[in-house]
Amino acid sequence: MISIGVQTKNVVYDSDPAAGYEMLKKAGFSCADFSLNSYLPNFSLYQLERNDFFDRSEAELEQHFLPHKKGAEAAGIVINQMHMPYPVYVPNGGTVLNEYLWNIVARKSMYICAFFQCPYIVVHGFKLAYNLGSEEMEWAQTEKFLDSLAPLAKELHIMVCVENLYNSIGGHLVEGPCCNAGKMAERIDRFNARHRGELLGFCFDTGHANLVGSDFESFLTTLGHRLKVLHIHDNDGVGDLHQIPFTFTKTRENTASTDWSGFIKGLKRIHFDRVLSFETAPVLSSFPQEMKEQVLRFIADTGGYFCKCLSPFPEKTGQSL
């Protein structure tokens, strides 16, 4: 049965996590994407800086997140997916930083995921195609990282999911890691066969796909059963804005800038029955604080609309998908 989820970022805070989860429930969500990446921000890592959050022991981290776990359970919110801090490899970061990300942050993220009994953790592949000379060599480095996590993933019963990314070259947005659905389907199958378990899956990010002009229906159909989680958000085709679906149009006639029709068709073709998870945290800081609950309800209602479109017997709607 399809459920609706959203990021915890900008809703759930360490100071009173129970209140945040209760807000999500009241807004109409039953699942949450736990924003673990907010504890070690990407903008700091790209500036070669890091904090000491993941220096804590596993027991200390569990103690820190226990109120979150209890708050989610009390509100009836299932933490169905989690985002590992990223990047897990900084091209100009040097050995000390990159070994810390690989050996400390990544592994402790896996234990936190298991603590929440969360089945999926999303990671970013290494952006190294232009450093190494080819996409194949880039994937080889990402796969080496994933291979190192595979035994732990199997032990903790967690599936690691890679997602389609974009890259910025000379001021232009281009395809980044994991943007070829055919290659990714083959790679995921080979990885799982080699490790004798379903340890690697895929996260489809609608905003990233829109930025690089991916064919949504074809991409999703090619992935098939390998698609485990979603990052649903919208943009203008120029910036990674993480806004509410249907927010941007190409023309004054209101043709959506994102291929939501292809998105629904692709999900229907593969009989997607998991969580429609929205990655729309920036929206909540662009609206006035007093409107946060209303905005969350609107996002949840958008998820409800998608659910109706994915139903075998969809109701008539004003929007044609």
N, C-alpha and C positions, 0 to 999 in steps of 0.2 A: 504494500500500500504506500502511495506517495505521501511524503510529509513535507513540511515547509520549515526551513531553517534560515538563520542569519548569523553574521559575526557577533561575537561578544564585545568587540572593541567599540568604545564610545557608549556602551550601555551598562556593561558589568564592570564594576571597579573593586579593587582589593579592599577598599574601606568598608563596603557593604555589598558583597556579591549577591546575597540573597535577594536584595531589592531589585537588582538588575535582572536576575532570572525571572522574578515575578513579573517585571515589566514586559519581558519577552512573551511570557505565557499569556498575559492579559491582551497583548497586541495580536495574538493569534498564531504564535510559533510553537512548535512542539520539539524542535531541534535547534542546536547551536553549533556554530563553527568556532571553536575556542581559539582566540587570537594569541597564541603563545608567542608569535613573532613580535608582538608589541613589547615584550620584556627585553628584547635585544634588537633595537630598531635598525632597519637596513641603512638609513641615512648615516648612522654612526659608523657602521661597518665600512661603508664606501669611503668614509673619511679616515679609515684605519684606526677607529676608536672602538672601544668596547667597555661595557660596564662589568660588574662582578656578580651579576645575578646568578649565572650558571656555575659560579665557583662554589655554590652551596652544595652540601651533600644531598644525596637522594632523599634521606630522611627529612632534612630541612626543607627541601622543595615540596615534599608531600605535605608537611605541616603547613607550609605557606598556602598550598592550594586546597587544603581540606575544607575551608569555608566555601570555596567555589563548588566543590563536589557536593557538599551537603545542601547548599543553596539551590543547585540545579535539581537535585533529587526532590527537595521539598516542593519546588515549583512544578515538577513534572516535565522538566526539560532534559532531553537526551543530548549529550555532547557526542554527536555522530562523526565529527571530523575536527581536525586540528591543523594549524599551519606551523611548521617548523620555522624558526628564525632563518632568514635568508639575507644575503647569499651565504651558502655554506662553503663557498670558495671565492676569495677576492683575488682577481688576477694579479694585482700589484700589492697584495697584502703581506707578502713575506711568509716565511716558514712558520714562525711562532704563531701568528694570528690564524693561519689556515689550519694548522694542526690542532689548535684550540677549537675551532669551529667543527672540524671533522671528528675529533676524538672526545671532546667534552660536550659541546653544545648539542650535537646531533644525537649522541647516545643518551644524554640526560633527557632530551626531548622525547625520546622513545619511552623512557621509563615514566615520564609525566603522562604521556598518552595512555600507557597501560594503567596508571593509577586512576585515571578518569574512566577506565574501561571503554575507551574510544577506539573504534575499529580501524580508522583511517587517519594517516598523517600525510600532509601534502608537503613536498619538497620542490625546490627550484633546481633544475639542471644547471650545470656550469655553463656560463656564457664565455666560451673560449674558441668559437669557430674562427674568429678573425685573428686570434693570437696563434692558434695552432695550424691554421691553413685550410681546415675543412670541417664540415659538420660531423663527419664520421669520427674524426679524431676528438672532437668535442664530446661526442657521445661516449667514446671510450673512457674518458676521464670521469664522466658522470656515472657510468656503469661501474667503474672501479669503486666509487663511493657507495653506490647501492649494494654492491657485492659485500662491502664491509658491514653493512647494516643487516643483510639478509639473515644471518644466524640469530641475531637479536630479535628481528621481526618475527621469525618463526617461533622463538621461545615465548615471546610476549603476545602472540596471536594478533599482530598488527599488520595491516597492509600499507605499504608505502606507495604513494601516488605521485607521479610526476605530472606537470601541467605544461600546456602550450604557452610559451613566453614570446615576447618581442625583444628586439634589441635596437639600439640607437647608434647609427653609423653616419658620421658627417652631417648630423642634424636631421637625418631621415630615419623613420621607424621602419625596420625590416623584420623578417621572420627571425625568431630566436630559437632556443632549444625546443625540441619536441613539437614542431609545427607540421611535420609530415605524418599524417595519420597512418598511412600504409606502413611506413618504417616503424612507427611506434607499436603498431599491432604486432608486427613480427618480433620486435625487440622484447616486448612484454612477454610474449609466448616463449621465446627462447630463454629469457631470464627465469621464468617460473619453472620451466622444464629442467633447467640446470640445477635449480635449488630445490626441486621436488616439492613444490608447494605454491599456492597462490599468494605470493608475497609482494608482487608489483602490480599496480593498477594505474588508471589514468584519471586526472582531474581536468575537465574541459572548462576553460575560462572564456566566457562569451566576450568580455571586453578586449582581451588580448587577441582573440580571433577576429574581432571587428577591425582592430588597428592594422592587421596585416592582410586583411581581405580574404580570410579563409572561407571556404564553402561550408557553412554550418551543417547542412543535411548530409553532405558527402562525408565530412569529417566524423560526425557522430555515427553514421551508418558503418563506416570502416572500423571504428573502434569497437562497436558492438558491446559484448558482455564485459569488455575490459574497462569500460567507463564505470567508475565507482562513485565519484563525487563531482559536484559542480561548483563553479564560482560564477554566479549570475550577476551581471551589472552592465551598465550602458556607458557609451561615450560618443563623442562627435566624430570619431574616426581619426582624430589628430592627437589627442592626449588620453592617457590612462586615468580617466576621471572617476570611475567607480560610482556611477549615478544609477538612479532607478530606471528600469526598463521603460522604453517608449518616451524617454525624456528628450531625445534628440531626433531631429528630422533633417532630411536632405533638401527638401523643397518646402515652399509655402503651402503646398497641397498636403503636407504632413506625411510624406513617405518616411517611415522610420529609417534612421541611419544604420541600425543594426538589423540583421536578418532574423527577426523573431519567428517568422513563418518557417524558415529553414530549421531553426532551433527546435520548434515543436514537431515538425515533420521527422527530423532525425531521431528525436527521443521516442516518438511513436513507433518508428520503424524498428527500433531495437527493444521495444517494450520496456522502456525505463520505468522502474518502480521503486526508486530509492528516495533521496531527499533533494528537493529543489532548494538549494542553499544560496542565499544572496550575500555577495561580498560588497556591501554598500555602506560601510562604516563612515566614509567621508561625508555622506549625505547628512548624517546626524550632527555634524559640526557646521554645516552650511546653513541649516535652518535654525531659527531661534530655539534656545533650550526649552522654552515653554511648549514648543510644538513637537518635542521628541516622541511622545507617545502616539500622537496623531500620525507622524511620519512612519513610525514602525508599523502601525496598523495598515497604512497604505501599502507598504512593502509586502506585508503579509497578505493583503488583499490581492496584490499583483500575483503572488504565488498561488493564491486560490484560483485566480483566472487561468493561470497556466495549468493547474490541476484539471480544471474543467475541459480545457483544450486537449489534454492528454487522456481524458476519459474515453472508453470505447463508445460511449453514447453522449458526446458533448452537447451541452445546452447551446441554444442559439445565442450568439453574442454580437455586439455591434462592430467588433473588430474582426477583420477577416485574417485568419492565420492558416 
